[in-house]
Amino acid sequence: MTRPAVQAGVADLDCSGQTALVTGSTSGIGRETALALGRLGVDVVVHGRDAAAGHAVVDELASIGATATFEQADFADVSAVRSLATAVDGWVDELDILINNAGGLFREGRCTDLGVEYTFHVNHLAPYLLTAELLPTLAAGGRIVTTASAAHRGASLDLDAVTSVQDYSSFRAYQRSKLANIQFAFGFARRLAAAGRDITSNAFHPGAIPGSGFTRFLPGPLSDLASLAGGLPFVPTPADGAATAVYLAVSPRVDSVSGRYFADCEPTQPAAAAQDRDAATRLFTRSAALLDIPVPLSATD
């Protein structure tokens, strides 16, 4: 297995003194991203729902000389996301890297306590709220990196559908949330630039990774096949999926790059729907309304 930092061309960097929050980092791509950043000297906040798994990642980071802590939060719970932001603010003076990675594809059609379809809430609304809450903590030169997916292609973002599970399709819901992730990343990039904040925001496609943990949400036979495929030597691994996240988090080559979509550590064009500025504005407005918060950086809209 080639480590993510090697694939990203950043293995020789010394990132000591930098801090990062990697959401969804108790397994899969998030875990590999957290470990890669720790090897580079970054102090890492590990996040997830499983405390035992989270503390195991912290122990792994400690074993390689990295400083780390674990914060537990269920992304379907608004108060838990706010508490996560508060905990991060208390642990760091400034946050240099925010990697919005937590998420998944969920078989069951249901709504969260907020009345929002579960996939959209966990994959988009939670990172939207977390990023808004952490804006005061993000350092100059900071980077926001959001895990999206090529699955956004062919999707449309019907904002009326995000509060309903009628005719629910787990994959369509996932596609919708991944399209929202890219619109979110691009929208924040524009707003940060307009506000004069020296912070970048980019999204990336990690690839189809059988060992990422994503496959546990697939129907039984597909999940079993994907797990078997993960053992084949030519199939991408979570470390491969983490390479672009690490690249966007620390590479000098993207110091001033913002509002772009990457795959395999290279910029690529997302679907036209992902680049629709009016749609992104509507997404920001609707997301804030669902959360009952002000639109982040609204003065720059």
PERAGI-V469671 format. One record per pair of residues at least 24 apart in sequence whose ideal C-beta (glycine too) atoms are under 7 Angstrom apart, sorted by the first residue. I is the first residue (numbers start at 1). J is the second residue. Records with the same first field share a line. If there is no record, write none. Layout:
# PERAGI-V469671
I->J, J
This chain:
# PERAGI-V469671
1->237, 239
2->239
3->36, 239
4->32, 33, 36, 239, 242, 243, 246
5->36, 39, 40, 246
7->240, 243
8->243, 246, 247, 251, 265
9->251
10->40, 246, 247, 250, 251
13->40, 250
14->41
15->40, 41, 42, 250
16->41
18->42, 96, 97
19->43, 92, 94, 95, 96
20->44, 45, 96, 97, 99, 249
21->45, 47, 88, 95, 98, 99
22->46, 47, 99, 101
23->47, 99, 100, 101, 102, 127
24->48, 101, 102, 103
25->57, 101
26->50, 53, 54, 57
27->53, 213
28->211, 212, 213, 238
29->101, 147, 206, 209, 212, 238, 241, 242, 245
30->101, 102
31->57, 238
32->238, 239, 242
33->99, 101, 242, 245, 246
34->61
35->60, 61
36->242, 246
37->246, 249
38->64, 66, 68
39->64
40->250
42->97
43->67, 68
44->68
45->69, 71, 88, 91
46->70
47->71, 73, 84, 102
48->72
49->74
75->102, 122, 126
76->112, 118, 121, 122
78->114, 129, 291
81->126, 129, 130
82->133
84->130
85->130, 133, 134
88->134, 137
89->137
92->137
94->137, 139
95->134, 137, 138, 139, 142
96->139, 142
97->142, 143, 249
98->131, 134, 138, 144
99->145, 245, 249
100->127, 131, 144, 145, 146, 147
101->147, 245
103->147
104->214, 217
105->170, 171, 174, 214, 217
106->170, 217
107->170, 217, 219
109->165, 168
110->165
111->165
114->290
115->163
116->162, 163, 290
117->162, 163, 164, 165, 173
119->173, 174, 177
120->162, 173, 176, 177, 180
123->177, 181
124->177, 180, 181, 184
125->287, 290, 291
128->184, 287
129->291
131->188
132->293, 296
135->296
138->199
140->198
141->198
142->199
143->200, 248, 249
144->188, 199, 200, 201
145->202, 204, 245, 248, 249
146->181, 184, 185, 203
147->204, 206, 245
148->178, 181, 182, 203, 204, 205, 261
149->178, 205
150->205
151->175, 178
152->178, 179, 182, 270, 271, 274
153->271
155->179, 273
156->273
157->183, 273, 279, 283
159->282, 283, 286
179->273, 274
180->283
182->261, 270, 274
183->274, 279, 280, 283
184->283
186->259, 275, 280
187->280, 283, 284
189->258, 259
190->259
191->296, 297, 300, 301
192->297
193->258
194->300
195->297, 300
200->257, 258
201->258, 259
202->248, 257, 258, 260, 262
203->261
204->244, 245, 248, 261, 262, 263
205->263
206->241, 244
207->236, 240, 241
208->236
209->236, 237, 238, 240, 241
210->235
211->237, 238
212->238, 241
